[in-house]
């Protein structure tokens, strides 16, 4: 019987993407996270069991005095593409700059009451209420990526493919985010009980080049380590804008330390100085 050689078996494994997933899991564990591979979740629209490549959790802060804990959770899809990804950027609009409302962060209360006038109030999410935009890597940037293109060879030509990339990459991460958020209690913690701030980061880890086309850049294409992609969705279970970080594997340690954990540390500091406000007491 004809059998594949070891080299052929390894080539098949590499082509499957499974080895890249394991490489990503090992790299994230080395950054201090507890990692689960092939993590199952219930599709919030269809009820079917789905799998996320990697789920990684790290405790950032646990304050016995305030009884507030802060967690970072990475929701990761690993894509070992054989060609570059290109994301198309454009300037953020006025609302996105003045009133950022990310879907990905859970605070002890669903909303906080902001006083507008002596007898006028507005209910806003914790991210906006505590003015965290200037502490966040994406919200301090001027541009947003709104289109995703995969460059592939077709015969002797390179083609820009976007059909199917949205469903294959973006929808699964939006669904797993909603599945995780649905596992949290809807009520606020009682006085004296522990409460949590949970910071989710949906991520697509890629091995190959990550490029950006920015109309205002002197160069038509710019290579990046991380590009944040924003996509609005409206379906049975998915509503609003979803923020997904495309991260090149070689940039992963920098992304985690200087962007993810830098933001999480700012949130932890807030939990120390504004504990009562965070708890909604």
C-alpha positions in Angstrom: 0.0 0.0 0.0 1.3 3.4 -0.9 1.8 5.6 2.2 2.8 9.2 2.5 6.3 10.1 3.6 7.0 12.0 6.9 7.7 15.1 4.8 4.3 14.7 3.0 2.5 14.2 6.3 4.1 17.3 7.8 3.2 19.3 4.6 -0.4 18.1 4.9 -0.5 19.1 8.6 0.9 22.5 7.8 -1.6 23.0 5.0 -4.5 22.1 7.4 -3.7 25.0 9.8 -3.7 22.7 12.8 0.1 23.2 13.5 -0.3 26.9 13.3 -3.2 26.7 15.9 -0.9 24.8 18.3 1.9 27.3 17.7 -0.4 30.2 18.5 -1.7 28.4 21.7 1.9 27.9 22.9 2.8 31.6 22.2 -0.3 32.9 24.1 0.4 30.6 27.0 3.9 32.0 27.2 2.3 35.5 27.6 0.6 34.4 30.9 -2.8 33.2 29.6 -4.7 30.0 30.4 -5.5 28.6 26.9 -8.2 26.3 25.8 -8.1 24.9 22.2 -11.1 24.0 20.0 -13.4 25.7 22.6 -17.1 24.8 22.0 -19.9 27.3 22.1 -23.6 27.4 21.1 -24.3 29.4 18.0 -26.6 32.1 19.3 -28.6 32.1 16.0 -28.8 28.4 15.1 -28.3 26.7 18.5 -25.7 24.4 16.9 -22.4 23.6 18.6 -19.5 25.5 17.1 -15.8 25.7 17.8 -13.4 28.6 18.4 -9.8 27.9 17.7 -8.5 29.4 20.9 -9.9 30.9 24.1 -7.4 32.5 26.4 -8.0 34.1 29.8 -5.7 36.1 32.1 -6.5 37.6 35.4 -5.2 41.2 35.4 -6.3 42.4 38.9 -8.1 41.0 42.0 -8.5 43.6 44.7 -9.6 42.3 48.0 -10.4 45.7 49.4 -12.8 46.8 46.6 -13.8 43.2 45.7 -13.4 44.0 42.0 -11.6 41.7 39.6 -10.5 42.4 36.0 -10.1 39.7 33.4 -8.8 39.7 29.8 -10.2 37.1 27.4 -8.8 36.6 23.9 -11.2 35.0 21.4 -8.9 33.8 18.7 -9.2 32.4 15.2 -5.9 31.3 13.6 -5.5 31.7 9.9 -2.3 30.5 8.2 -3.1 32.1 4.8 -0.6 31.6 2.0 -1.1 35.1 0.8 -1.4 38.6 2.4 -4.6 40.1 3.8 -5.4 43.7 2.9 -7.7 45.9 5.0 -9.1 49.1 3.6 -9.1 52.0 6.0 -11.1 55.3 6.1 -11.5 58.1 8.6 -13.8 57.5 11.6 -17.0 59.5 11.6 -17.9 62.1 14.1 -20.1 59.8 16.3 -17.3 57.2 16.5 -14.8 59.8 17.6 -17.1 61.6 20.1 -19.2 58.7 21.4 -17.4 55.3 21.2 -19.5 52.4 22.2 -17.6 49.1 22.0 -19.5 45.9 22.3 -16.6 43.9 23.8 -16.3 45.1 27.4 -18.5 44.1 30.3 -18.7 46.2 33.4 -20.4 45.5 36.8 -23.4 47.5 35.6 -24.9 47.4 32.1 -25.3 51.2 32.2 -24.3 54.1 34.3 -26.3 57.3 34.8 -24.5 60.4 33.6 -25.9 63.8 34.7 -26.5 66.2 31.8 -28.3 69.0 33.8 -29.8 69.5 37.2 -32.7 67.1 36.4 -31.5 65.5 33.2 -29.7 62.2 33.0 -28.4 59.8 30.3 -27.8 56.1 30.6 -24.4 55.1 29.0 -22.2 52.1 29.0 -19.1 51.9 31.3 -16.6 52.5 28.6 -18.1 55.8 27.7 -19.1 56.8 31.3 -15.5 56.4 32.6 -13.9 58.0 29.5 -11.7 55.1 28.5 -11.4 55.9 24.9 -8.1 57.8 25.3 -6.7 54.7 27.1 -7.5 52.4 24.3 -5.2 51.7 21.3 -7.9 51.7 18.7 -9.9 54.6 19.9 -6.8 56.8 19.9 -6.5 56.2 16.2 -8.0 58.4 13.5 -8.8 55.6 11.0 -10.9 52.4 11.0 -10.7 49.4 8.7 -14.1 48.6 7.1 -13.3 46.2 4.2 -11.3 43.0 4.2 -9.7 41.5 1.1 -7.7 38.3 0.7 -5.1 38.3 -2.1 -5.0 35.0 -3.9 -3.4 33.6 -7.0 -5.8 32.6 -9.8 -3.8 31.1 -12.7 -1.1 33.5 -13.5 -2.8 36.5 -11.9 -3.2 37.7 -8.4 -6.8 38.5 -7.5 -8.4 40.4 -4.6 -11.1 38.2 -3.1 -13.7 39.3 -0.6 -16.6 36.9 -1.2 -17.0 34.6 1.7 -14.3 36.2 3.9 -16.9 38.0 6.0 -18.9 34.8 6.7 -15.7 32.7 7.3 -13.9 35.1 9.6 -16.1 37.9 11.0 -19.3 36.1 11.8 -17.8 33.3 13.9 -16.0 35.8 16.2 -19.1 37.9 16.5 -21.2 34.8 17.4 -18.7 33.6 20.0 -18.5 37.0 21.6 -22.3 37.1 22.0 -22.3 33.5 23.3 -19.8 34.5 26.0 -21.6 37.7 26.9 -24.8 35.6 27.3 -23.1 33.6 30.1 -22.8 36.5 32.4 -25.5 37.4 35.0 -27.9 40.2 33.9 -28.2 41.6 37.4 -25.6 43.8 39.2 -23.6 42.5 42.1 -25.0 43.1 45.6 -23.0 45.4 48.0 -20.0 43.5 49.4 -20.1 40.7 46.7 -17.3 40.3 44.2 -17.9 41.8 40.8 -16.0 41.6 37.6 -14.9 43.6 34.6 -14.4 41.4 31.6 -12.5 42.6 28.6 -13.0 40.6 25.4 -10.7 40.8 22.5 -11.8 39.0 19.3 -8.7 38.3 17.3 -7.7 36.9 14.0 -4.0 35.7 14.2 -2.3 35.5 10.8 1.2 34.3 9.9 1.6 36.1 6.6 1.8 39.8 5.8 -0.9 42.2 7.1 -1.4 45.2 4.9 -3.5 48.3 5.0 -4.7 50.5 2.2 -5.1 54.0 3.5 -6.2 56.8 1.1 -4.3 59.5 3.0 -1.0 57.6 3.3 2.0 58.6 1.2 2.5 54.8 0.4 -0.5 53.0 -1.2 0.1 49.9 1.0 1.4 49.9 4.6 2.5 46.9 6.5 1.1 46.6 10.1 1.4 44.3 13.1 -2.2 45.0 14.1 -5.2 46.3 12.2 -8.6 46.8 13.9 -11.5 45.9 11.7 -15.0 47.3 12.5 -18.1 45.6 11.1 -21.8 46.5 11.7 -24.1 43.5 12.0 -27.9 43.2 12.4 -29.4 39.8 12.6 -31.4 37.6 15.0 -28.6 37.6 17.6 -26.0 40.1 16.3 -26.6 43.8 16.7 -24.3 46.8 16.5 -20.7 47.2 15.6 -18.1 44.5 16.3 -14.4 45.2 16.7 -12.0 42.5 15.6 -8.2 42.8 15.8 -6.2 41.3 12.9 -2.8 40.6 14.4 0.3 39.3 12.7 1.8 36.3 14.6 5.2 38.0 14.9 3.6 41.0 16.5 1.6 39.1 19.1 3.8 39.8 22.1 3.9 43.5 21.4 0.1 43.5 20.8 -0.6 41.8 24.1 1.8 43.8 26.2 1.5 47.3 24.7 -2.1 47.3 23.6 -4.3 44.7 25.3 -2.6 44.7 28.7 -1.9 48.5 28.7 -5.6 49.1 28.3 -6.5 46.4 30.9 -4.1 48.1 33.3 -5.8 51.4 32.8 -9.1 49.8 33.7 -7.6 48.2 36.8 -6.3 51.6 38.0 -9.8 52.9 37.5 -11.1 50.1 39.6 -8.8 51.3 42.4 -9.7 55.0 42.4 -13.4 54.8 41.4 -14.5 51.5 42.9 -17.8 52.7 44.3 -18.7 54.3 40.9 -17.8 51.2 39.0 -19.9 49.0 41.3 -22.8 51.5 40.9 -23.1 52.1 44.6 
